[in-house]
Amino acid sequence: MAKFKYHFNPESLSFDRIRLTIGQKLFRVIAYLMSSLVVGGGLLLLISMFTDFPKERILKRELAFLQTQFELTTKKMDQAQSVLTELQNRDDNIYRVIFEADPVPSSIRNAGFGGVNRYADLEGYQNSTIVKETARKLDDIMNKLYVQSKSYDLLFNLGKDKQKMLTAIPSIIPLERYTRIGSFFSAHRLHPILKVYRPHNGVDFTAPVGTKVRAAGDGIVVEVNPVKGFSGYGITITINHGYSYETFYAHLNKALVHVGDQVKRGQIIAESGNTGLTIAPHLHFEIHLHGIPVDPINYLFTDITPLEYQQLIEMSKLGGQSLD
């Protein structure tokens, strides 16, 4: 290409050198640059439509990896939620039933987070909805795990106390030598002496005077009535076993414990007798739960065989002769 350009001058009949002004030169430079940018941009766009740049390929691989990890994390959170739900069901319907504890209220298990928007910092991004939902699900799982951990702490303490409770609840026949039951628990029974119908709040074990009487469970002696007399229950002992249970032993011949004594299940506490208003020697035995008399037959199963217990149940349906 020629270094300089010329044009024919018809007046002088000669070729004159073309000299550009600074403005023309600047215009040409700008036009050249603009056209180069347009052509280059077009070529770049065309190339990007059919191929990826190295950095773009790296970013795409990272995005695919993050999407995979997000899907796996979501699946793991769903699995954790499923396991947590199963733990909650076992807690409420098995463990707490065994330890006689109330289920955890759903209002506590499903309690959310109050106050300000905890996810405000996550807003304003392209994927804010997904990120906020994931954070909310994770917080929900963590909150339920915290409630469940506290529930297990309570169950652990109840478990430690369970052995103590099992030995405290009255569950053995309160005689050292069991003979038979003369009269069972009844809400409507004819009194053999007064000849009036009244509740019979316990069971009457027929036994000779002097038969050893045992504590039906661990507890503390809270009352001893040493008066024999010929009215009421005669000599009596009341034991508080805790856990809302009390036992009452009546028509005794002699009390062998005092108020405030701590007794163990099976410990000899008295001798059976015939004191009070009664027609024959026997032990009148009652169990109270929350201050209300309950049928002792439903508790006296620890030291007898299943067959003997079944026989007691069958006999209790027959009633028997009231002895007091």
C-alpha positions in Angstrom: 0.0 0.0 0.0 1.3 3.5 -0.9 2.6 5.4 2.0 1.1 8.7 0.7 -2.0 9.4 -1.4 -2.2 11.9 -4.2 -4.9 13.5 -6.3 -4.8 15.1 -9.8 -5.0 18.8 -9.9 -6.5 19.8 -13.3 -5.4 23.4 -12.9 -1.8 22.7 -12.5 -1.9 19.4 -14.4 0.0 17.8 -11.6 -0.5 15.3 -8.8 -0.7 16.9 -5.4 -0.2 15.1 -2.1 -3.3 14.7 0.0 -2.7 16.1 3.4 -5.4 15.4 6.1 -6.2 17.8 8.8 -6.0 16.8 12.5 -9.8 16.5 12.7 -9.9 14.2 9.7 -7.2 12.1 11.1 -8.9 11.9 14.5 -12.2 11.0 12.8 -10.6 8.2 10.8 -9.0 6.8 14.0 -12.3 6.9 15.9 -14.2 5.3 13.0 -11.5 2.6 12.7 -11.7 1.8 16.4 -15.5 1.7 16.4 -15.7 -0.6 13.5 -13.1 -2.8 15.1 -15.1 -3.0 18.3 -18.3 -3.8 16.4 -16.6 -6.5 14.3 -14.7 -7.9 17.4 -17.8 -7.8 19.6 -19.8 -9.6 16.9 -17.1 -12.2 16.5 -16.9 -12.7 20.3 -20.7 -13.1 20.5 -20.7 -15.6 17.6 -17.9 -17.6 19.3 -19.6 -17.5 22.7 -22.8 -19.0 21.1 -20.9 -22.1 20.1 -18.2 -22.5 22.6 -17.3 -21.6 26.3 -14.4 -19.7 27.5 -12.2 -21.4 30.1 -13.4 -19.3 33.0 -17.0 -19.7 31.9 -16.5 -23.5 31.8 -15.1 -23.4 35.3 -18.0 -21.4 36.6 -20.5 -23.7 34.9 -18.8 -26.7 36.6 -18.9 -25.0 39.9 -22.6 -24.2 39.4 -23.5 -27.8 38.5 -21.6 -29.0 41.6 -23.4 -26.6 43.8 -26.8 -27.6 42.4 -26.0 -31.2 43.0 -24.9 -30.5 46.6 -28.0 -28.4 47.1 -30.2 -31.3 46.0 -28.3 -33.8 48.2 -28.6 -31.4 51.2 -32.3 -31.0 50.6 -32.7 -34.7 50.4 -30.7 -35.2 53.6 -32.8 -32.6 55.4 -36.0 -34.4 54.3 -34.6 -37.6 55.7 -33.6 -35.9 58.9 -37.1 -34.5 59.2 -38.5 -38.0 58.7 -36.3 -39.5 61.3 -37.1 -36.7 63.7 -40.9 -37.2 63.2 -40.4 -40.9 64.0 -38.5 -40.0 67.2 -41.3 -37.7 68.2 -43.9 -40.4 67.7 -41.9 -42.9 69.7 -41.4 -40.3 72.4 -45.1 -39.4 72.8 -46.6 -42.9 72.2 -44.1 -45.3 73.7 -41.5 -43.7 76.0 -43.8 -41.2 77.7 -46.5 -43.9 78.1 -44.0 -46.2 79.8 -42.9 -43.4 82.2 -46.5 -42.1 82.6 -45.6 -38.7 81.3 -47.8 -36.4 79.2 -46.9 -36.0 75.5 -45.1 -32.9 74.4 -47.7 -30.4 73.1 -47.6 -29.8 69.4 -47.6 -26.1 70.1 -44.1 -26.5 71.7 -42.8 -29.0 69.1 -43.8 -26.8 66.2 -43.0 -23.4 67.8 -41.4 -21.1 65.3 -39.1 -18.1 65.7 -40.9 -14.8 66.5 -39.7 -11.2 66.3 -37.7 -9.7 63.4 -37.3 -11.2 60.0 -34.4 -13.7 60.6 -33.8 -14.0 56.8 -33.6 -10.4 55.8 -29.9 -10.7 54.9 -30.8 -13.4 52.4 -33.1 -11.3 50.4 -32.3 -9.4 47.2 -30.3 -12.2 45.4 -31.2 -14.2 42.3 -31.9 -17.4 44.3 -33.1 -15.7 47.5 -36.3 -17.8 47.6 -34.5 -21.1 47.5 -31.9 -20.0 50.1 -34.5 -18.6 52.5 -36.6 -21.8 52.3 -33.5 -23.9 52.9 -32.5 -21.8 55.9 -36.1 -21.9 57.3 -36.3 -25.7 56.9 -32.9 -26.1 58.7 -34.0 -23.8 61.5 -37.2 -25.8 61.9 -35.3 -29.0 62.2 -32.8 -27.6 64.7 -35.6 -26.2 66.8 -37.4 -29.5 66.9 -34.1 -31.3 67.7 -33.7 -29.0 70.7 -37.2 -29.7 72.0 -36.6 -33.4 71.5 -33.3 -33.3 73.3 -35.0 -31.6 76.3 -37.7 -34.3 76.2 -35.1 -37.0 76.3 -33.4 -35.2 79.3 -36.7 -35.5 81.1 -37.2 -39.1 80.1 -33.7 -39.9 81.3 -34.5 -38.4 84.8 -37.8 -40.3 84.8 -35.9 -43.5 83.9 -33.5 -43.0 86.9 -36.6 -42.5 89.1 -38.5 -45.4 87.5 -36.8 -48.1 89.7 -37.7 -46.1 92.8 -41.2 -45.7 91.6 -41.6 -49.5 90.8 -40.6 -50.4 94.4 -42.8 -47.8 95.9 -46.0 -48.6 94.1 -47.9 -51.3 96.2 -47.8 -54.6 94.4 -47.5 -57.5 96.8 -50.0 -59.3 99.0 -49.6 -57.6 102.4 -49.5 -60.9 104.4 -46.4 -63.0 105.0 -48.6 -66.1 104.7 -51.4 -65.7 102.2 -54.6 -67.7 102.9 -57.6 -66.4 101.0 -59.7 -63.3 100.4 -63.0 -63.2 102.2 -64.3 -60.0 100.6 -63.4 -57.9 97.6 -63.5 -54.2 96.6 -67.1 -53.1 96.0 -69.0 -49.8 95.7 -72.1 -51.3 97.3 -71.8 -54.0 100.0 -74.0 -55.0 102.9 -72.1 -54.5 106.2 -72.2 -57.7 108.2 -72.9 -55.9 111.6 -74.5 -52.6 110.7 -76.7 -54.3 108.1 -76.6 -51.3 105.8 -75.2 -51.0 102.3 -71.9 -49.0 102.1 -68.8 -49.0 99.9 -66.2 -51.6 100.7 -63.0 -49.8 99.7 -60.5 -52.6 100.0 -60.1 -56.4 100.3 -60.4 -58.6 103.4 -57.7 -61.2 103.7 -58.7 -63.9 106.2 -55.9 -64.6 108.6 -55.5 -65.9 112.2 -54.6 -63.3 114.8 -50.9 -62.7 114.8 -50.2 -63.3 111.1 -47.4 -61.0 110.0 -48.5 -58.1 107.9 -46.1 -56.7 105.2 -45.7 -53.3 103.6 -47.0 -53.5 100.1 -44.3 -51.1 98.8 -41.6 -48.7 99.9 -42.8 -45.7 101.8 -43.1 -43.6 105.0 -45.5 -44.4 107.8 -47.8 -41.3 108.1 -50.4 -42.6 110.6 -50.7 -45.2 113.3 -53.9 -45.6 115.2 -53.1 -47.8 118.3 -56.7 -47.9 119.6 -58.3 -51.3 119.5 -61.9 -50.6 120.5 -64.9 -52.3 119.0 -65.9 -49.7 116.4 -64.4 -48.6 113.1 -61.2 -50.2 111.9 -59.5 -50.8 115.2 -55.7 -50.6 115.1 -54.6 -49.2 111.7 -51.5 -48.1 109.8 -51.3 -45.7 106.8 -48.2 -45.6 104.6 -47.5 -42.9 102.0 -45.6 -44.4 99.1 -45.2 -41.3 97.0 -46.3 -41.0 93.4 -49.8 -40.3 94.8 -50.2 -43.7 96.4 -51.1 -44.6 100.0 -52.0 -48.0 101.6 -54.2 -48.6 104.6 -54.0 -51.6 106.9 -56.8 -52.2 109.4 -58.1 -54.5 112.2 -54.6 -55.1 113.3 -53.6 -56.9 116.5 -50.4 -54.9 117.0 -48.5 -52.1 115.1 -44.8 -52.7 114.8 -43.9 -49.3 113.3 -44.2 -45.7 114.2 -45.1 -42.5 112.4 -42.1 -41.3 110.4 -40.6 -44.7 109.9 -39.3 -45.5 106.4 -40.3 -49.0 105.3 -39.4 -51.3 102.4 -41.6 -53.5 100.4 -42.1 -56.8 102.2 -41.0 -55.4 105.6 -43.1 -56.7 108.6 -45.1 -53.7 109.9 -47.8 -55.3 112.0 -49.7 -58.4 113.1 -53.2 -59.0 111.8 -56.0 -59.2 114.3 -59.7 -58.8 115.0 -59.9 -55.2 116.4 -62.6 -52.8 115.5 -66.0 -53.5 114.0 -65.5 -57.0 112.5 -67.0 -60.5 112.7 -63.8 -62.5 112.2 -60.0 -62.2 112.3 -58.7 -60.7 109.0 -56.7 -57.9 107.5 -58.5 -55.1 105.7 -56.3 -53.6 103.0 -56.8 -50.5 100.9 -54.9 -48.7 98.1 -55.6 -45.0 97.5 -54.5 -43.2 94.4 -54.7 -39.4 94.5 -56.7 -39.9 97.6 -59.3 -42.1 96.0 -59.7 -45.8 96.8 -58.9 -48.2 94.0 -59.3 -51.9 93.7 -56.2 -53.6 95.2 -56.7 -56.7 93.1 -55.4 -54.7 90.1 -52.0 -54.2 91.9 -51.3 -57.4 93.8 -49.4 -59.4 91.1 -45.7 -59.1 91.9 -45.2 -62.1 94.2 -47.8 -64.5 92.8 -47.9 -66.6 89.6 -50.0 -65.5 86.6 -52.4 -68.4 87.3 -52.8 -67.3 91.0 -53.4 -63.7 89.8 -56.0 -64.9 87.3 -57.8 -66.8 90.1 -57.9 -63.7 92.2 -59.5 -61.8 89.3 -62.1 -64.5 88.9 -62.8 -64.6 92.6 -63.2 -60.8 92.8 -66.1 -61.0 90.4 -67.9 -63.3 92.9 -67.8 -60.8 95.7 -67.6 -62.9 98.9 -68.8 -62.3 102.5 -67.9 -58.9 103.9 -66.1 -59.2 107.2 -66.2 -55.6 108.3 
